[in-house]
Amino acid sequence: TTFTCWNALPPCKAASADIGEADYEDDVNYEVGPNGHLMAFNSNSTAGRALYDDFGERHLFDLVGSDAMKNAKADVFLFYSQTFAENDVAIKAVDAIIDQFFEPGGWSQCFDNIYAIEANIPQELDLYIPSAQEELYNWVNGPNRQFEAAFRIIQSGEWGEYDGFYLMEGDSVPIKAHWLDVVLSEIEVNRPFAILGAQYDGDKWDNFYEKIPISLLHHTNGNAIYNTSHPLLERLVGQLEVEAPCPYNSIPYDYRMSQMWVEGTLGIVPELAPKIMLNEEGENITLSNNVDMFKKWADIWEKEDPFKYTPVIHNYAATNLIPRHLGPEYIIHGAKLYSPWNPTKSEVTLVVSEWFFDRSLHLVKNLDEKDHPFSEVVIMVPPVAGSHDDYDEMTDVPVRTQHRGAPDFMDLCEADIRTEWFMLTNSYHHVARHVDLMFTPGTFKPVIPFTPATYPFCFKFPYCKETVNLAQRINPGQDKVIQDMDMLYNTEARNAYCKEWKEENGEEGEELYKNQQRRLMFRKKIIGPPGPTGTSYYAWLVREKKDSIYKMTDRSLYGARPPFVKVFAKEEKLDGMSEDELAKRVGMTLLDNSTDCNCGTFETEVECSDSGIGCIWRPLFESCHPPELIDGGEPICAATEAPTMAPTMTLPLDDTESPTAAPSVEGTLAEDDPWYSSMFKSREHDGTTTENNSTDGTTLMADDDDALFEEPDSAPAQIRKLQADTSDPYYETNRTAEQRTDTFEESRHDDVVLTAIEAKTPSQAMKLEADTRDPWYERNVNAEKRVPPSREPVHTYITTPSADQAETLSLEDMIQEELKLEAVINRQKLKKEKKSEVISQLHKEEMHYQSEILRLEMLLEAMEMEAKLLPSNDIGAIKEESSEF
């Protein structure tokens, strides 16, 4: 496919007409025009002089300088990481390309020779395992060793004398004709350099831009031009070879060379993953200090600027794009290019959930300023709210009001849609500057971003976890989380899904949690969606085998641009508060004076540049991002983490409910995850996600956050970090079992009691929490007084997370369990008492020893006084006696 693209977009002007080499007059100059065509002009002519008057000595096409090399030559090397003789597939592929080269015409007219070379890396060492980048020091050993081999082969002169080479991976795609002419021209214009290439030009890092090490922000991607004659590059490659057996081999070669340069220029030593820094015995590895050596290199070549960048090549590192995002580049690397929305193929309605009369007016009034696909807007308002009749004065898009006949969380199902597709938002958002809906070329399937249903991205957030639980009722294998505002809903599919959802859960979702009574008994409420969601909608499509209408893309790898921007974050929180909560929040935090400093909220270059907090405008994407920071610097704004991607800050106190339970998935990280956890992944892992994150045929919906289950010895142990909203020491995960029991009496609360119930299966245990005043659960009442003679209570509990069967305990069994628990507590008390006795005895002995020492010192002083009164012939004997004593 790479060389098919080369035929479609000829690398050089000769191939475009299949005319081979041509003779040119000395006074004729050639430049590449903005459409990729070659422009010829005489520098002595009026037109030629005007061209140079306008652009200077170098003609700028698409903001890219070029001198259109006439005599430069290039060869093609097909470089295999292993050995051709051991791989028939590689041999056939290379033979097919070489045969194409020797066919007349086409891209081969741009190159003199073609060679097939190999790096001879053993298969077991040709590794690229991004998922192990924090545990395995040689996870990227294959690309590192192949780059070193490429440098040495070209440098050796065995295949010819070369100035350097352009490393062009298979996902480097030309998008304009005559790209080779432009690359050769840029080499000539920018020399001398060690490396000429591109930094990351995408926007998927913007949410955590301030956390990225400066060496990564400014590293030149491996798809670059390397000057094999430059002494700095020789030293950098030599250092890579020296570091091959050490932990630094866990860094990709292009990023590692940037780290060396930053270490020499700024003195910043990179940090490696903790596990990689351990040897086989589990001891920390001490790395040599190379700062002085790298600083010497920097002192010699820093003024020369050995790392240069060209806009001819753009590095997007696995970023989803549409043609609007492309700029002056001729070659793009790592991008997935999709088609934009086509208004002739489909119409899209926007549904806006409103809780007041006019909060959504901000969205409507600014709609015409946005680049969006919406042909109609439906405002969902409460039954008692009024409606506007002047929407036509605010926007050219037709707007109509629909009064709800069901709770607000049912808007997904209740909205009256008259187009094939629709999207959801609420009145606390407005439409983004560009709503970049993406579709697959040809088939025109909507491209929908999802978040993997894993612990780092989802399960540590209660709302997200419950969203997956509910979706797995429909599709037990559901492993993707789709945010409601990211989904482009198909109206016909929505109708069928909602009909079934209502039949299962009630017209207003009143039976959604009907089977969760045990969880509700031990919790005041379940944190989760009260109605239908985009995730359960997709789960229904998968079960019905209708999901082929979408192309799903992993946002953790390829990023996602929000179609809606939250502009009323503060109001959203305040609107969901009671009067007491509102007074407390405003009084304690001076909320009226709080501001949102997130650069992502600025939608114009002027707003971004004038932000006052250092925000930087990104012209290609027309977006604003934070400034870069020296490693360890203090970010200007609070970072937004998965799974919400919402561009707003959280308020100082605990979040409160919105007017519904939650109009969008919100959450904050329970613990910091490495920002680079999936930085080097470059392939969409739909299959991997399903394989690695499956629930092995069981669903999460019967799971209980308050229980810790141990699998039988024959199965691998499963450990889950759980949280409970209680001050009881039994639920403090940072305490040992002994510490929890020791502090039980100190932290006991009259209204909260823990009851340990031992199931009949020895390997399973559950700790349950009850918030009740039932005398059965009062610890200060003995067992006989808890049970009135007129009734015998029966308590049930689920024995396993996935079982629907319940076991019944009689009163006698409950009493036995209670007695067992009291016995355990008594034993712990006895241990504490014994420890106290020992400590007390030690204190007594200490006091005894101190008094004895004092008595002996006084006795010694008395003997010395007596010695002074005795005759001189007796003094020696007394001193000797004192010394012995």
C-alpha positions in Angstrom: 0.0 0.0 0.0 2.9 2.4 0.6 4.1 2.1 -3.0 0.6 2.2 -4.4 0.4 5.6 -2.6 3.7 6.6 -4.2 2.2 5.9 -7.7 -0.9 8.0 -6.9 1.3 10.9 -5.6 4.6 10.8 -7.6 7.6 11.4 -5.4 9.2 13.7 -8.0 8.3 15.7 -11.1 10.0 13.1 -13.4 7.6 10.4 -12.3 4.5 12.6 -12.7 4.9 12.6 -16.5 7.0 9.4 -16.9 9.5 11.4 -18.9 12.6 10.3 -17.1 15.5 12.7 -16.7 15.3 16.0 -18.6 17.8 18.7 -19.5 17.2 22.1 -18.0 18.6 25.5 -19.0 20.9 27.0 -16.4 18.9 30.2 -16.1 15.6 28.4 -15.4 14.6 27.8 -11.8 12.0 25.4 -10.5 9.7 25.7 -7.5 6.9 23.5 -6.2 3.6 25.3 -6.2 0.9 25.1 -3.5 -1.0 22.3 -5.4 2.1 20.1 -5.7 2.9 21.1 -9.3 6.4 22.2 -10.5 6.7 25.9 -11.4 9.4 26.9 -13.9 10.5 30.5 -14.3 13.5 32.5 -15.5 15.1 34.4 -12.7 16.1 37.2 -15.1 12.5 37.7 -16.3 10.0 40.2 -15.0 7.9 37.4 -13.5 10.9 35.8 -11.9 12.1 39.0 -10.3 8.6 39.7 -9.0 8.5 36.2 -7.5 11.7 36.9 -5.6 10.6 40.3 -4.6 7.5 38.8 -3.0 9.1 35.8 -1.3 12.8 36.6 -1.0 15.5 34.4 -2.2 13.5 31.2 -1.3 10.1 30.7 -2.7 7.7 29.7 0.1 5.0 27.2 -1.0 2.5 26.4 1.7 4.9 28.0 4.2 7.5 25.4 3.3 10.8 26.6 1.8 12.2 24.8 -1.3 14.9 25.2 -3.9 13.7 22.2 -6.0 16.9 20.1 -6.2 17.7 19.2 -9.8 20.7 16.9 -9.5 20.1 15.2 -6.1 19.9 11.4 -6.2 18.3 8.9 -3.9 18.2 5.2 -3.5 15.5 3.0 -1.7 16.4 0.5 1.0 13.9 -2.1 2.1 15.1 -2.8 5.6 13.9 -5.9 7.4 14.5 -6.2 11.2 15.2 -9.9 11.2 16.6 -12.2 8.5 15.0 -12.7 5.1 16.0 -16.3 4.9 13.9 -17.1 7.9 10.7 -15.5 6.7 9.0 -16.4 3.3 6.4 -13.6 3.7 9.1 -11.0 3.9 10.9 -12.4 0.9 7.7 -12.3 -1.2 6.9 -8.8 -0.1 10.3 -7.5 -1.1 10.3 -9.3 -4.4 7.0 -7.8 -5.3 8.2 -4.3 -4.6 11.5 -4.8 -6.5 9.6 -6.1 -9.5 7.4 -3.0 -9.4 10.6 -0.9 -9.3 11.8 -2.3 -12.6 8.5 -1.8 -14.3 8.6 1.3 -16.7 7.3 4.5 -15.4 5.8 5.2 -11.9 7.6 6.1 -8.7 10.8 4.2 -9.7 11.7 7.1 -12.0 12.6 9.1 -8.9 15.3 6.6 -7.6 18.5 5.3 -9.0 18.7 2.0 -7.1 16.7 -0.3 -4.8 18.2 -2.6 -2.2 16.9 -5.2 0.4 18.9 -5.2 3.6 18.4 -6.9 7.0 19.3 -6.1 10.6 19.6 -9.8 11.6 18.0 -9.3 15.0 17.1 -12.7 16.5 13.3 -13.2 16.6 13.3 -13.6 20.4 15.0 -10.2 20.7 13.0 -8.4 18.1 10.6 -7.1 20.7 8.0 -4.3 20.6 5.6 -4.7 23.6 4.1 -1.4 24.6 2.0 -3.0 27.3 5.1 -3.9 29.2 6.9 -0.6 29.0 6.9 -0.2 32.8 8.1 -3.7 33.6 10.4 -5.0 30.8 13.6 -3.0 30.1 13.8 -4.4 26.5 10.1 -4.0 25.5 11.3 -1.8 22.6 14.5 -3.6 21.8 13.5 -4.4 18.2 13.1 -0.8 17.0 16.2 0.3 19.0 18.5 -2.3 17.5 17.1 -1.8 14.0 17.8 1.9 14.0 21.4 1.4 15.2 21.8 -1.2 12.4 20.4 1.2 9.8 22.8 3.9 10.9 25.9 1.7 10.7 24.9 0.1 7.4 24.4 3.4 5.6 27.5 4.9 7.3 29.7 2.0 6.4 29.7 2.8 2.6 29.2 -0.8 1.7 26.2 0.1 -0.4 27.5 3.4 -1.7 28.6 6.8 -0.4 25.7 8.6 1.3 25.3 11.8 3.2 22.5 10.4 5.3 19.1 8.7 5.1 15.5 9.4 5.6 13.9 6.7 7.9 10.4 6.4 6.5 8.2 3.8 8.2 5.2 2.3 6.6 2.7 4.6 8.3 4.5 7.7 6.9 2.1 8.6 4.1 2.7 11.3 1.4 -0.3 13.5 0.9 1.0 15.7 -1.9 2.9 15.1 -5.2 6.6 15.7 -5.6 7.2 15.1 -1.9 10.7 13.7 -2.5 11.7 16.9 -4.3 10.6 18.9 -1.3 12.4 16.6 1.2 15.7 16.8 -0.8 15.3 20.6 -0.9 14.8 20.8 2.8 17.9 18.8 3.4 19.9 21.3 1.4 18.4 24.3 3.0 18.8 23.2 6.6 22.2 21.7 6.6 24.3 21.4 8.8 22.2 19.3 11.1 22.4 16.1 13.0 18.6 15.2 12.7 16.0 16.9 10.6 12.4 15.9 11.3 9.2 16.8 13.2 8.0 17.1 16.8 4.6 15.9 17.8 2.1 18.0 15.8 -1.2 16.6 17.1 -3.5 17.7 19.9 -4.3 14.5 21.9 -1.6 15.4 24.5 -3.3 18.7 25.4 -5.2 17.4 28.4 -2.0 16.6 30.2 0.4 18.9 28.3 2.0 20.3 31.4 2.9 16.8 32.8 4.9 15.8 29.7 8.7 15.9 30.2 10.3 18.6 28.1 12.5 16.0 26.4 9.4 14.3 25.0 7.7 17.5 23.9 10.8 18.5 21.9 12.0 15.1 20.8 12.3 14.5 17.0 10.2 11.6 16.0 12.1 8.6 14.6 10.7 9.2 11.1 13.3 11.8 10.3 16.4 12.5 8.2 19.7 11.5 9.8 23.1 13.0 8.8 25.4 10.1 9.1 28.4 12.3 8.8 27.6 14.5 11.9 29.9 13.8 14.9 27.1 14.5 17.4 24.8 11.8 15.8 27.8 9.4 15.9 28.1 9.9 19.6 24.4 9.6 20.2 24.1 6.3 18.4 27.2 5.1 20.1 25.7 5.8 23.5 22.5 3.9 22.4 24.7 0.9 21.6 26.4 1.2 25.0 23.1 1.4 26.8 21.5 -1.6 25.1 21.9 -4.0 28.1 20.8 -1.4 30.7 17.5 0.1 31.8 17.8 3.0 29.4 17.0 0.5 26.7 13.4 0.8 27.9 13.3 4.2 26.1 12.7 4.3 22.3 15.8 5.5 20.5 14.4 8.8 19.2 13.1 9.8 22.7 16.3 8.6 24.3 18.5 10.8 22.1 16.3 13.7 23.0 16.8 12.9 26.7 20.6 12.9 26.2 20.5 16.3 24.7 18.2 17.8 27.4 20.4 16.2 30.1 23.4 18.0 28.5 21.7 21.4 27.9 19.4 21.6 31.0 20.9 19.1 33.4 17.6 17.2 33.7 18.2 13.5 34.3 15.3 11.3 33.1 13.3 9.1 35.5 12.7 5.5 34.6 9.9 3.2 35.6 10.6 1.9 39.2 10.2 -1.8 38.2 12.7 -1.4 35.4 15.3 -0.1 37.9 15.3 -3.4 39.8 17.7 -6.2 39.1 16.9 -9.9 39.3 17.4 -9.9 43.0 14.9 -7.0 43.4 17.6 -4.5 44.3 17.8 -1.0 42.8 20.2 -0.6 39.9 22.6 2.3 40.0 23.2 4.0 36.7 26.3 5.8 35.7 26.2 9.7 35.8 26.5 10.9 32.2 25.6 14.6 32.8 29.2 15.8 32.4 29.7 13.9 29.1 26.4 15.1 27.7 27.2 18.6 28.8 30.5 18.5 26.8 28.5 17.5 23.7 26.1 20.4 24.3 28.9 22.9 24.8 30.4 21.9 21.4 27.2 21.7 19.2 24.5 23.7 21.0 25.1 26.9 19.0 24.8 25.0 15.8 21.2 23.8 16.6 21.8 20.2 15.6 18.1 19.2 16.0 16.1 21.0 13.3 12.5 20.8 12.3 10.8 20.9 8.9 7.1 21.5 8.2 7.4 19.2 5.3 7.0 16.2 7.7 4.3 16.2 10.4 4.3 13.7 13.2 0.8 12.9 14.5 1.6 9.8 16.6 -1.6 7.9 16.3 -4.0 10.8 16.1 -7.4 10.8 14.4 -7.6 13.5 11.7 -9.9 14.9 9.0 -8.6 16.9 6.1 -9.3 20.2 8.0 -6.4 19.4 10.3 -3.8 19.1 7.6 -1.5 22.0 7.0 1.6 22.7 4.8 3.1 19.2 5.3 3.8 16.8 2.4 4.2 13.7 4.5 2.2 12.7 7.6 3.3 10.1 10.1 1.1 8.1 12.5 -2.2 9.7 11.6 -5.5 8.0 10.9 -7.3 10.1 8.3 -11.1 10.0 8.2 -13.8 11.8 6.2 -15.6 14.8 7.6 -19.4 15.0 8.0 -21.2 15.3 4.6 -24.5 17.2 4.8 -25.7 15.6 1.6 -25.5 12.1 3.1 -27.2 12.6 6.6 -28.8 15.1 8.9 -28.1 15.4 12.6 -30.4 16.8 15.4 -29.0 18.3 18.6 -30.9 17.5 21.8 -30.3 19.9 24.7 -31.3 19.0 28.2 -32.6 22.1 30.0 -33.6 22.5 33.6 -34.6 26.1 33.6 -36.1 28.6 31.1 -33.2 30.2 29.5 -29.9 28.6 30.4 -29.6 27.1 26.9 -29.9 30.5 25.2 -26.2 30.9 25.4 -25.8 27.8 23.2 -28.5 28.8 20.8 -27.3 32.4 20.3 -23.7 31.3 19.5 -24.7 28.4 17.3 -24.2 30.2 14.0 -20.6 31.0 14.9 -19.7 27.3 15.1 -18.7 24.8 12.5 -21.3 22.1 13.3 -23.5 19.5 11.5 -26.8 20.2 13.2 -29.9 20.8 11.0 -32.3 21.1 14.0 -32.1 21.7 17.8 -34.6 20.3 20.3 -34.6 21.9 23.8 -35.9 19.5 26.4 -37.5 21.6 29.2 -39.5 20.8 32.4 -43.3 20.7 32.1 -43.7 23.9 34.0 -41.0 25.9 32.2 -41.9 28.4 29.5 -40.7 28.3 25.9 -39.3 30.9 23.6 -41.0 31.9 20.3 -38.0 34.0 19.1 -35.4 31.3 18.5 -35.4 32.3 14.8 -34.0 35.7 15.8 -31.1 34.0 17.6 -30.0 31.4 15.0 -30.6 30.2 11.5 -30.9 26.6 12.7 -34.6 25.6 13.4 -35.1 25.3 17.1 -38.2 23.8 18.9 -39.1 23.2 22.5 -40.3 19.9 23.9 -41.8 19.7 27.4 -40.8 16.6 29.2 -43.3 13.9 30.1 -40.7 11.9 32.0 -37.7 12.6 34.3 -34.8 14.5 32.7 -32.5 11.4 32.6 -35.0 9.9 30.1 -34.2 12.6 27.5 -32.2 10.1 25.4 -35.4 8.1 24.9 -38.1 10.8 25.1 -36.7 13.3 22.6 -38.8 13.6 19.4 -36.2 13.1 16.6 -37.1 13.6 13.0 -33.6 13.0 11.4 -31.6 9.9 10.9 -29.0 10.8 13.6 -28.8 12.9 16.7 -26.5 13.9 19.6 -27.0 14.9 23.2 -25.8 17.7 25.4 -27.1 19.9 28.2 -27.6 23.6 28.8 -24.3 23.8 30.8 -22.4 23.3 27.6 -22.1 25.1 24.3 -21.2 23.7 20.9 -17.4 23.5 20.3 -15.8 25.8 17.7 -15.5 22.8 15.4 -17.7 19.7 15.9 -15.4 17.3 14.1 -17.6 14.3 13.4 -15.5 11.7 11.6 -16.7 9.0 9.2 -14.9 6.1 7.5 -14.0 6.9 3.9 -16.3 5.1 1.4 -18.6 3.3 3.9 -19.3 6.6 5.8 -19.7 4.9 9.2 -19.5 7.3 12.2 -16.3 7.0 14.1 -17.1 6.9 17.9 -14.4 7.2 20.6 -14.6 4.8 23.6 -12.7 4.4 26.8 -11.5 0.9 27.8 -13.5 -0.6 30.7 -10.4 -1.2 32.8 -9.4 -0.2 36.4 -7.2 2.8 35.4 -9.7 4.3 33.0 -13.1 3.3 34.6 -13.5 0.9 37.5 -11.8 3.1 40.0 -14.6 5.7 39.4 -17.9 4.5 41.0 -20.2 6.1 38.4 -18.2 4.7 35.5 -18.1 1.2 37.1 -21.8 1.2 37.6 -22.4 2.4 34.0 -20.5 -0.7 32.9 -22.4 -2.9 35.4 -25.7 -1.8 33.9 -24.5 -2.3 30.3 -23.3 -5.8 31.1 -26.9 -6.7 32.0 -27.5 -6.3 28.2 -24.2 -7.5 26.9 -22.1 -9.5 29.5 -18.9 -8.9 27.4 -19.3 -5.1 27.3 -15.8 -3.7 27.7 -16.1 -0.2 26.2 -17.4 3.0 27.9 -19.0 5.5 25.5 -19.7 9.0 26.9 -23.2 10.1 26.3 -22.1 13.3 24.5 -19.6 11.5 22.3 -22.2 9.1 20.8 -23.9 9.9 17.5 -27.2 8.1 18.0 -29.1 6.4 15.2 -32.7 7.3 15.7 -34.1 4.0 14.5 -31.7 2.0 16.7 -32.5 4.3 19.6 -36.2 3.7 19.3 -35.8 -0.1 19.5 -33.2 0.1 22.3 -35.4 2.4 24.4 -38.5 0.2 23.9 -36.7 -2.8 25.3 -35.0 -0.7 28.1 -38.4 0.6 29.3 -39.9 -2.9 29.3 -37.0 -4.1 31.4 -36.5 -1.2 33.8 -39.8 0.7 33.8 -41.1 3.7 31.9 -39.1 6.0 34.2 -36.3 3.6 35.2 -38.1 2.8 38.5 -37.0 -0.8 38.4 -33.4 -0.2 37.2 -32.0 -1.1 40.7 -34.8 -3.3 41.9 -32.4 -6.3 42.3 -29.9 -4.3 44.2 -31.7 -4.1 47.5 -28.9 -5.8 49.4 -26.5 -3.1 48.2 -28.9 -0.4 49.0 -29.3 -1.8 52.5 -25.6 -1.4 53.2 -25.3 1.9 51.3 -27.5 4.9 51.4 -27.4 5.1 47.6 -25.8 3.6 44.5 -23.6 6.0 42.5 -24.6 5.3 39.0 -26.8 6.5 36.1 -30.5 6.6 36.8 -31.5 6.1 33.1 -30.3 4.9 29.7 -26.8 5.7 28.6 -24.6 5.8 25.5 -22.7 2.7 26.9 -25.8 0.6 27.4 -27.1 1.8 23.9 -23.9 0.4 22.4 -24.1 -2.8 24.5 -27.6 -3.3 23.0 -26.3 -2.8 19.5 -23.5 -5.4 20.1 -26.0 -7.9 21.4 -28.3 -7.4 18.5 -25.3 -7.6 16.1 -26.1 -4.1 14.8 -22.9 -2.4 16.0 -21.4 -2.6 12.5 -23.0 0.8 11.8 -20.2 2.4 13.8 -16.4 2.4 13.7 -15.1 2.4 17.3 -11.7 4.1 18.1 -9.9 3.9 21.4 -9.6 7.4 22.9 -6.8 6.3 25.2 -4.7 5.7 22.1 -6.0 8.1 19.5 -7.5 10.8 21.6 -10.9 12.5 21.1 -12.0 16.1 20.6 -15.1 17.0 22.6 -18.0 18.2 20.5 -19.3 20.3 23.4 -17.5 22.5 25.9 -18.7 23.1 29.4 -19.1 26.8 30.1 -21.3 26.7 33.2 -19.4 24.3 35.5 -20.0 26.4 38.6 -23.7 26.8 37.8 -24.1 23.1 37.2 -22.9 22.4 40.7 -24.8 25.1 42.4 -28.1 24.3 40.6 -28.0 20.8 42.2 -27.6 22.1 45.8 -30.1 22.6 48.5 -30.3 26.1 50.1 -28.2 25.0 53.0 -25.5 23.4 50.8 -25.5 26.5 48.6 -24.9 28.8 51.6 -22.2 26.6 52.9 -20.4 26.3 49.5 -20.5 30.0 48.7 -19.7 31.1 52.3 -16.7 28.7 52.6 -15.1 29.0 49.2 -16.0 32.5 48.0 -17.3 30.7 44.9 -18.4 33.9 43.2 -14.7 34.9 42.9 -13.5 31.6 41.5 -12.3 31.3 37.9 -11.6 28.6 35.5 -8.1 28.8 34.2 -8.2 25.9 31.7 -6.7 26.8 28.4 -9.1 24.4 26.6 -12.0 26.8 27.2 -10.5 29.5 24.9 -11.8 29.1 21.4 -10.2 31.9 19.5 -6.5 32.9 19.0 -7.1 36.3 20.6 -8.7 34.8 23.7 -5.9 32.2 24.0 -3.1 34.7 23.5 -4.6 37.2 25.9 -5.5 34.6 28.6 -2.8 35.9 30.9 -1.8 32.3 32.0 0.5 31.5 29.1 -1.8 29.5 26.9 -0.6 28.7 23.4 -2.7 28.7 20.2 -2.5 25.6 17.9 -3.4 26.9 14.4 -4.0 23.6 12.6 -6.6 22.4 15.1 -7.8 25.9 16.1 -7.4 25.0 19.8 -5.7 26.3 22.8 -3.3 24.4 25.0 -1.2 25.0 28.2 2.4 26.1 28.0 5.2 23.6 28.4 6.9 23.3 31.8 10.3 22.3 32.9 10.1 18.9 34.4 8.6 19.1 37.9 7.1 22.6 37.4 3.8 23.6 38.9 0.9 23.3 36.3 -1.1 26.5 35.8 -4.4 24.6 35.9 -5.9 21.5 37.4 -5.5 18.6 34.9 -8.5 16.8 33.6 -8.2 13.0 33.8 -10.0 10.1 32.3 -12.8 9.1 32.0 -14.5 12.5 31.7 -12.2 14.6 29.4 -14.3 17.6 30.5 -12.3 20.9 30.2 -13.3 22.3 33.6 -11.9 22.4 37.1 -13.5 20.7 40.1 -14.6 22.9 42.9 -12.8 22.9 46.3 -15.4 20.9 48.2 -16.9 17.5 47.5 -19.0 17.4 44.3 -22.7 17.6 44.7 -25.4 16.3 42.5 -26.5 18.1 39.4 -30.2 18.7 38.8 -30.4 15.0 37.9 -28.2 12.4 39.5 -25.5 13.3 36.9 -25.9 14.7 33.4 -22.5 13.4 32.5 -19.9 11.0 33.7 -17.7 12.9 36.2 -14.9 11.7 38.5 -11.5 12.5 39.8 -8.6 10.1 40.0 -8.3 8.1 43.1 -4.6 7.7 42.5 -2.1 9.1 40.0 -1.4 7.0 37.0 1.7 7.5 34.9 0.7 10.1 32.2 2.8 8.0 29.7 0.9 4.7 30.3 -0.1 4.4 26.7 2.1 7.0 25.1 4.0 4.6 22.8 1.0 2.5 21.7 0.4 3.1 18.0 -2.2 0.5 17.1 -5.9 0.4 17.8 -6.5 -2.5 20.1 -10.1 -3.4 19.7 -9.2 -7.0 19.8 -6.7 -6.6 22.6 -9.1 -4.7 24.8 -11.7 -7.4 24.4 -9.2 -10.2 25.1 -7.4 -8.6 28.0 -10.3 -6.9 29.8 -13.0 -9.5 29.5 -14.9 -10.6 32.5 -14.5 -14.3 31.7 -18.2 -14.8 31.2 -19.2 -13.2 34.4 -20.8 -9.7 34.8 -20.0 -7.0 37.3 -23.6 -6.2 38.1 -23.8 -8.6 41.0 -20.5 -7.4 42.5 -20.5 -5.7 45.9 -17.9 -3.0 46.5 -18.1 -3.7 50.2 -16.9 -7.3 50.0 -13.5 -8.8 49.3 -13.7 -12.2 47.7 -10.8 -14.7 47.6 -10.8 -17.3 44.8 -10.0 -20.9 45.5 -6.4 -22.0 45.5 -6.7 -23.5 42.1 -7.5 -20.1 40.5 -5.4 -17.0 40.4 -6.0 -14.6 43.2 -8.0 -11.5 42.4 -7.3 -8.5 44.5 -9.5 -5.4 44.2 -9.1 -2.1 46.0 -12.4 -1.1 47.4 -13.7 2.0 49.2 -16.4 2.4 51.7 -17.9 5.7 52.9 -17.5 5.1 56.6 -15.1 6.0 59.3 -15.0 2.5 60.7 -11.4 1.1 60.9 -12.4 -2.1 59.2 -12.8 -0.2 56.0 -9.5 1.6 56.1 -7.4 -0.1 53.4 -4.1 1.3 54.6 -4.4 -0.6 58.0 -3.5 -4.2 58.7 -6.1 -6.6 60.2 -4.6 -6.2 63.7 -4.6 -2.4 63.5 -8.2 -2.4 62.5 -9.2 -4.5 65.4 -7.0 -2.6 67.9 -8.7 0.6 67.0 -12.2 -0.8 66.8 -13.4 0.5 70.2 -11.9 3.9 69.7 -13.7 4.5 66.4 -17.0 2.7 67.1 -20.1 4.7 66.2 -23.5 4.1 67.6 -25.2 4.0 64.2 -22.7 2.0 62.2 -21.9 -1.6 63.1 -19.8 -4.2 61.2 -21.1 -7.8 61.2 -18.7 -10.4 59.9 -20.5 -13.4 58.4 -18.6 -16.5 57.5 -20.0 -18.3 54.5 -19.9 -22.1 54.3 -17.3 -21.8 51.6 -14.0 -21.3 53.5 -12.4 -19.2 50.8 -15.1 -16.6 50.7 -15.7 -13.9 53.3 -17.8 -10.8 53.3 -17.8 -7.6 55.5 -21.1 -5.8 55.4 -22.0 -2.4 56.7 -25.5 -1.5 57.9 -26.8 2.0 58.7 -29.7 1.2 60.9 -31.1 1.6 64.4 -32.5 -1.9 64.5 -31.6 -3.3 68.0 -30.2 -6.4 66.3 -27.3 -4.4 65.1 -26.6 -2.5 68.3 -23.4 -3.7 69.9 -24.3 -2.4 73.4 -27.2 -4.8 73.5 -26.6 -8.5 74.2 -27.9 -11.2 72.0 -30.9 -12.2 74.2 -32.2 -8.6 74.4 -31.9 -8.1 70.6 -34.6 -10.6 69.7 -38.1 -10.0 70.9 -39.9 -13.2 71.9 -42.6 -12.6 69.4 -40.4 -12.8 66.3 -37.3 -14.5 64.9 -35.5 -12.4 62.3 -34.2 -14.0 59.2 -31.2 -12.4 57.4 -30.0 -13.2 53.9 -26.8 -12.6 52.0 -25.4 -13.4 48.6 -22.6 -16.1 48.8 -20.8 -15.2 45.6 -20.6 -12.0 43.4 -22.2 -13.7 40.4 -24.7 -16.0 42.0 -28.4 -15.2 42.3 -29.1 -17.7 45.0 -29.4 -16.6 48.7 -28.6 -18.5 51.9 -30.9 -18.1 54.9 -29.4 -17.9 58.4 -31.5 -18.7 61.4 -31.4 -16.8 64.7 -29.2 -19.4 66.3 -26.6 -19.1 63.4 -26.6 -15.4 63.7 -26.0 -15.6 67.4 -23.1 -18.0 66.8 -21.5 -15.6 64.3 -21.9 -12.7 66.7 -20.3 -14.7 69.5 -17.4 -15.6 67.2 -16.8 -12.0 66.5 -17.0 -11.0 70.1 -14.5 -13.8 71.0 -12.1 -12.4 68.4 -12.4 -9.0 69.9 -11.9 -10.3 73.4 -8.8 -12.1 72.4 -7.4 -8.9 70.9 -8.3 -7.0 74.1 -6.4 -9.7 76.2 -3.4 -9.2 73.9 -3.5 -5.5 74.5 -3.8 -5.9 78.2 -0.8 -8.3 78.3 1.2 -5.8 76.3 0.2 -3.1 78.7 1.2 -5.2 81.7 4.6 -5.9 80.2 5.2 -2.2 79.4 4.1 -1.3 83.0 6.5 -3.9 84.4 9.3 -2.5 82.4 8.6 1.0 83.6 8.7 -0.2 87.2 12.0 -2.0 86.7 13.4 1.1 85.1 12.5 3.1 88.1 14.0 0.5 90.4 17.3 0.5 88.4 17.5 4.3 88.5 17.0 4.4 92.3 19.6 1.6 92.8 22.1 3.6 90.8 21.4 6.7 92.8 21.9 4.8 96.1 25.2 3.4 94.9 26.5 6.8 93.8 25.6 8.2 97.3 27.4 5.3 98.9 30.5 5.9 96.8 30.5 9.6 97.8 30.3 8.6 101.5 33.2 6.3 101.2 35.3 9.0 99.6 34.5 11.3 102.4 35.5 8.7 105.0 38.8 8.3 103.1 39.7 11.9 103.7 39.3 11.4 107.4 41.5 8.2 107.7 45.3 8.1 108.1 47.3 8.3 104.9 48.4 4.6 105.1 44.8 3.5 104.8 43.9 5.7 101.7 45.3 3.3 99.1 43.4 0.4 100.4 40.1 2.3 100.3 40.7 3.5 96.7 41.4 0.0 95.6 38.2 -1.2 97.3 36.3 1.6 95.6 37.7 0.7 92.2 36.7 -2.9 92.5 33.3 -1.9 93.6 
